[in-house]
Structure formats: structure tokens, C-alpha cells
Amino acid sequence: MADQYHPQQEAPEKEDIRMLGRMLGDVIREKEGIDIFNLVEKVRRTAVSFRRNPNLCSADTLNNLLKNLSRNHAISVVRAFSYFSHLANIAVDKHANLGYRAARIAGEAPEKGSLNYALNMLDQAGVSGAEIKKLLRETFISPVLTAHPTEVQRKSTLDSEREIARLLAEHGTALTPKERKHNTEMLYARIAALWQTRLLRYTRLSVADEINNALSYYRITFLRELPELYHSIQEEIGERYPESADGIPAPGSESKYLQMGSWIGGDRDGNPNVNADTMLHALERQSHLIMEFYLEEIHNLGAELSISSLLNHVSPELQELANTSSDTSLHRVDEPYRRALIAIYSRLAATARDYGMTSLARSEIGVGEPYASPDEFGADLQIMIDSLNQNAGELIVRIRLGSLKAAVDIFGFHLATLDMRQSSDVHERVLTEIFAAAQVEPNYAALPEEKKVELLISELSKPRLLYSPFAEYSEETTSELKIMRTARYIREQYGKRAITNYIISHTETVSDLLEVYLLQKESGLLHPRRNGNSEINHQWKDAELDLMAIPLFETIPDLRLAATIMKEAMSIPFIRELIRKQGDLQEVMLGYSDSNKDGGYTTSNWELYKAEKQLVALFNQMGVKLRLFHGRGGTVGRGGGPTYEAILAQPHGTVNGQIRLTEQGEMIASKFAHAEIGSRNLELLVASTLEASLMPEDKNKKYADKMHDFETALEEISTLAYKAYRHLVYETPGFTDYFFQSTPIAEIAELNIGSRPASRKSSRRIEDLRAIPWSFSWGQCRVLLPGWYGFGSAITQWLDEENADIRQRKIALLQSMYKEWPFFESMLSNMDMVLAKADLAIAYRYSELVTDPNLRDSVFSQICAEHQRTLDSFEIITNEKERLVNNPALARALRDRLAYIDPLNHLQVELIKRHRNPGNNPENLDARATRGIHLTINGISAGMRNTG
């Protein structure tokens, strides 16, 4: 979230960083000895001097100091700087929060991304309160947590850091001398414990581990902050637009415009560890967590709602609910709310046991009938809310009851909607086998596209199944069919919202969509409706689809074909009818990571933008509402960057109250590991969605008039950037070897940071490498190539005009694009951040890992030349020579932080060099040496942030 910069917070922030650093130093001196402490201090002073005065302090001084360290000393230094990066992040986050709170308390202009700011913008544009309320009733926003492996921290360290953050926040408050002494001692103790907690996992994460890690963020943030956000939105809009008669979704009244999603346990694309059992485990763990929360909240309400019917009226419905209680205590005979809660608790406990919970924190009184659905549970809570509202108890509802009712509407008994995802290649293989076994088509995979579509539609129109329980199928086919049937069971057990979506990776044709429809039919997820005389309609004209089939367009060619494929698909009557039954709504997912790896930063952004515009025009033409699902990662090369700017930069009409987006890896911890930060990020999603959806298209007529020129220019620039990027990555001989040798990609693949393999196939081809380790590796070696490469060449060539007047007009156009076009401004703003973190002097050290000097010099010289062209181009467009001029808070944070990251980079190179070329020293090959490399990866990742 973009924070306003408050210079007054700089000094306290630095003091907190220094304090934490001093405590860490004291811990190192105590635990490791004075020699290690002095060594760490010497490295720190040398690194700071080099970062501040690179011309006065030679890089060789730092290099020579680090390269001569023994393995044990090197690991001690790595640990020290890694832990310091983590502690510095805690201080930075604390003061970002304080600055945000101070601005609100002082009544300063609302921060960009806040609800107040969005509503102010809409007010200025003439958008009415009625329009805002109407949109909220139709809105669907869903952050989707994924397990993509770029979070290198263990849960143990995250938990320790949260406690340090709590103590640091307390340290800044008014404390008595005794309290301050205790706080300081506790901070020191926590840092000492953190120093003695290993940062790395010694075993690879399982899918079950990933599920548990993700669920921890619900306890910290989502369970309480999401319902609270609904209250805040309702109050803010209600107060601002009291004249509008139309209501908005309120807490306790179908609060469903912001829902949580998850891929963890259901995303099996390239992950053999995800199967039917992991899906079941995910829903079981999710349901247990939310049940535990509900039971605890009902218990707490029992302590709070001590209202006596002798002193206050209650509704007949509430009294009737209280009478169902098995509680016979005379002490509570006049306390109908408590008795009603005892009845609710007993029913909820029975429901929890139905869902597999074998032990509850508290036993219930009596035996209750399990709730058939969350709606039944919510209805009982609503009876209590209505009774309190009718009898002057509105504020009592606000304490806890209203938030609990909102939580039930948001989370149900399933907590988060689990998405399923699989590659279209797998679907094709499974159906090829099924068709052959049923003697329908001997080689489905070999058919041309039109024949595939014809066969699939034909089979979808028939009532019989192709699958036979008496035939033998491969392990893959058996597993895939079991997964589909398990999805049906999960929907029956946990409710329809438990699983609603099926993502189709690598969607390249219409048949890729139809294959998923047919697999659903084979599994009972696509089923006919009965007509009036209870006979099944065997033409499937009234078929209902349980899971929305969502195409994922990932590569540059796929993005260019997205609108064409969707037009062909929606022109098929069968598909169009299914979409009609989905409320004339169809979701399309766009992949940022693979399109970037395929075509580079500039072309990926531009092709995504064009695909969105084309899809909007198509869906409007066909009368279907479009919901875009943005597959964004942490790093800029994977669609990362500030969420507010990213949503506002979408083409007009693409948001329209409907948006889903992935939250991946380290960004989950960054955004949601603290309740207050998490609340702000959730508010940002709602606010930016409202602003992007309702802001009139003609808000800037001058900009609209220039749109054709802007888009024409960027089309030409993108073509040049694509050529430059592809030339380096896919056409330069030996580039793959350069990448694998000059980055820690091999070492990253060995890290136990996720259940998913680094590559889809066991090869060294860039095409087969997952986009995540691709971007992560470039971030580690400080090149960050996916976030800028190709742009400089494109601008240089586009401006290469003999006619000075034409060149100047082009420059003026670029500058106008930057100032007036949110999409282009956001694109360059993110690139600015990447360029600020890139350091080719350090990258040169990594290039020395390449064994072929000719290859090293050839590739690195291309990277350096393009980097300089990009800097020059950036200066021409923005008139800024320095980086992050418009983001002083980040500029300051990087300035203070980079000196502490540099030693980790230098040590990483040195340790990799020793490990890859052990010589006669066996210690360079032992497990401790490998852990040293992995520790540097952890520390650099923590220091750089959003590089995964």
C-alpha cells in the first residue's frame, strides 16, 4: 500500500532501527563472542562506507575482507546481517503505520487507497451515493492466497518477529520507568531467542504445511479485520450519503462483496503433491479453524450478553430461541440472550463434530441439532441482533455480535473458497485415454481443433457417461477423476461456496474449455435439471454447471488470442447457456509471470492491457459481465507493485466491481502478518475497486483525446522491446548457461520453501522454468532483469530520428503519456522501484561465477548497455535523474538498507563459488556450507522485499 511520507517519522524510525541493531549486537557479543562481534562490526562499517562513498572506498576492500573469511565466520556474518534485515523491516513497518495513523488523527488529506480518498474522488467526479451503494451490492472482490514459494521465512521466525513488532510498538508508548525497563528486557530476550532460532527449514514444505501457514493469517488478520472493514464501510457510506434510500450490504446482512479465496491444496498445475486428499485436508483444516473461531466468539458473547429480561424487553423470536436451550440453571432464567447462546453453542458444537472435530475447547450443555448450513447459524444470530436493535441495544450489537454475523456471511463453514487449477495438457491426456477406453475415439489428442470441439459438444449433449468402473485407467487419469469427484463431495459437505472455480492453465483453444466441462459431466459436477414431470432432459439444454471453467491466458501469444478464443467459446450455444445460468458472468484469468518471462516487462504489460480492453469490448457486445482474475506476484516482473496504482491503471470498464487477484509468497506476510497493516490492505482493495469501477471515463477529456496516439506509440515501443528482450533471453547463444551460472537458481531450487518443483519439466530450458524462481533469481543477484530489460532499447530505437523536430515531438508525447496516462505512469513507477534496487556493480560479482569468460563478457556487457539505455530513457521521459523522487519514503528506506544487503550479496557469491568449486577443501561441500548460501538468500530476500 502506498504510504504518505511524513519526514517527522524519519528520526524515530532510525532510532528504533539503531536500538534493535544495538540489541542484536549485544546478543551476538554474548552468544558468539567478542571476535565475531568485532568482525560483524568491521564488515558493517566497511559496507556503510562503500555505500555512502563508493569513490572513496573501493569495492575490493569489502570483497577482500569477505572472501578471506572461514566458512564458520562467513555464516556468522550472514546470520547477523540477515537478522538485522528482518529487524529493520519491523521498525520500518511500525513507523509506516504510525505515520498513517498520525495523518488520520490530524485530519490530513486522506491517503491514496483509503476509502475516504476514493469517495472524495468519486464525489468530485459527480458520482452519487446511490450509484456507490448499487455497485457495492453487485461487487465481488477476492484476494486469493497461493502457496507459490517465495516466502523463505519459517513460521517460527514470523511468529517471533510479530512479538518483537508488538513489543516495539509498545516501546513507543507512554510507559512508566518500570514498564519501559521490562519492555526493553523483553525485546532483548525476544531478539536473543530469534538469534537462536534457525531461519531455514531443513525439510521441504508439504502441502499440509502450506495450508497451516496460510491459515495463521486468518487468525492474525482476516477473521476479525474483514468483518470490521464491513462495519467501517457501512458507517462511512451511511454517514456520507444519508439521503440515499438504497441500503448497502451491512454486517450481518449478506456481507459477501469481499470474499477470501485460496489455491493452497487445490492448485495442482505442475505440483504432483496436490491431489484429492490435499483438497479434503484443506477444507477440513479451514472448517476446523472457522468453527473454533465461532465457538470461541459464542462463548465470549455469553459472558458479555448478561441482559436480564426483568430489565429489558426481548423479542418473541429471541425468547423462543432461548427456550430451546438445555440450560436449567436458575441463575440464568432471566437471561434469555445467554440461554439462546447456550442453545446456539450446542448446535454449533454438533456441527463441528460432524465436520470431524474430535475435541472442543469447551463442552456444550445438552445436545443440539447440527446446523444444516451457515445460513441457519446466521439466522439464529440475526434473531439476537433484531431483538437488541428493537430494544435500544444497537451499540451492544456493535461490540461483537454484529461482527460475528458478518463473519458467518463472509466465511460460512468453509472459511475460503478453494480454487482448483490444472494444465490443459493434463485434461487432454485424461480425455484421450477415456475416449479410447470407451471406444469413441482412438486418439483424441491427434484430432484437429475443429474435430475436438465437434466431439466434445457431441458428448456433452449425451446423457451417458464415458467412464466405466470396470475399465483400467492410468494413475494420472484415475487421480484426476478422483479429484473431480472429491470436489463434488466437498461442495455437498461444506457448502457450494467451498469450491466454485476451476482454473485452466495454458488455455490455447476452445477445446481446452470444453474438456473441463466434459470432465465435470463425468464427475457429476455438470448435471441436467429435471422438467416438470420429473423426467431428466436428456438434451442437456437445462444443464447446470457447479464449477465455473476459467481460462488462464499466460504467454504473449495466448494473451493475443484471448478475446478470439472467448468469442468462439461464447458463440457455442451450450457454453452460452451455462454462462447464462452463472448470472451472465464469466471469469477470465490473466497471467503476469509467464507473459513477462515470455516477452519481457514492457510487452507483457502492454499485451495484458490490450487483452483486457479486447475482452471488455467482446463481453459488452455479448451481454456477459466480465470478471478478471489477475495472477500477480510480488516482484514487478510478475505483476507486483502497489495494488492501488495497479487497479487504477486498468483500462476503463475492466474492473466494474468485479476483481480477483492472487496474493503470493512473501507478499502475504508483508500485507497480512499484522492486523492493522492487513486491514489497510483490505480497505485498499475495496476503495480502489470502487474508484476504478465508478470514475467516469471522460474525467480527463484531454487525456481521452490523446488516447489513440498514446496506444499507437506504446504498440510500436512494445514491438521493439519484445525484440530486444527475446534477442537476449531466447536468441543469445549460451544465455541459459549464463543464467544458471550467474544466479543462485540452482541453490534456490534446493531451498525448502515450497511443495512445488522449480521447473515444470526436468530440463534447463528457460521455457520450462517456472516464472517464480526466474524472477527470484534475478532479484537475488541484483539485476532484476524481468522488471526493466528491453525498455531502454525500445525507447532509444523509437526516438532514433534524423529529424530533430520529429524526435522532440516523440519525446513530448512520451512525457505526456507519463503525466496523463495512469497505465503508463504506473508501469514506469514500478520500473523506477526496480531500477532503484538493481546494482550492476554487485551483479558483476555474480557474473564472475560464469566459467566461460567470453560468454560472461558477452552477456553481461549486453545487460549493462541495456541498463544504461533504460536509465537514459527513463530520464528523458520523467525529467528525473535520481530514482524514486516521487516515493521519498521508499528511497529513504532503500538508502538506509542497501548497505546492510551488500555484504550478503558479496558473501553469497563467495560461498557459491566455494560450493561449486570446492577444490581440496571438503568443508565447502558439507551441509553447513549449503545452509550458508541459503541464509544469504533469506537475508537478501528480507532486505530487498517484493523480489519473489
Protein Blocks (a to p, Z undefined) as FASTA:
>chain_A
ZZdddfklmmmmmmmmmmmmmmmmmmmmmmnojklmmmmmmmmmmmmmmmmmmmlmcfkl
mmmmmmmpcfklmmmmmmmmmmmmmmmmmmmmmmmmmmmmmmmmnopacdehiaklmmmm
mmmnopafklmmmmmmmgccdddddfbdfbfbdfklmmmmmmmmmmmmmmmmccdfklmm
mmmmmmmmmmmmmmmpcfbdfbdcdfklmmmmmmmmmmmmmmmmmmmmmmmmmmmmmmmm
mmbmbdcddehiapakbccddfehpamghpakbcfklmmmmmmmmmmmmmmmmmmmmmmm
mmmmmccfkloccdfklmmmmmmpcbfbfklmmmmklmmmmmmmmmmmmmmmmnopabdf
bdcedjddddfbfklmmmmmmmmmmmmmmnoplmmmmmmmmmmmmmmmmnmmnopacddd
ddfklmmmmmmmmmmmnomafblmlpcfklmmmmmmmmmmpmbdfbdfkbccdfklmmmm
mmmmmmmmmmmmnojklpmcdcdehiabfklmmmmmmmmmmnopaccdddfkopacfklm
mgccfbdcddddfblmlmmmmmmmmmmmmmpmklmmmmmmnoppacddddfklmmmmnoj
klmmmmmmmmmmmmmmmmmmnopacdddddddfblklopajfklmmmmpcehklnopacd
ddehjlmmmmmmpfklmmmmmmmmmmmmmmmmmmcfklpmmlmmmmmmmmmmmmmmmmmm
mmmmmmmmmmmghklmmmmmmpcklmmmmpccbfbdfbfbdcfbfklpcfklmmmmmmmn
onommmmgojlmmmmmmmmcfblklmmmmmmmmmmmmmmmmklmmmmmmmmmmmmmpcfk
lmmmmmmmpmblklmmmmmmmmmmmmmmmmmmmmmmnopabghkllmmlmmmmmmmmmmm
mmmmmmmmmmmmmmmmnojafklmmmklmmmmmmmmmmmmmmnopmZZ
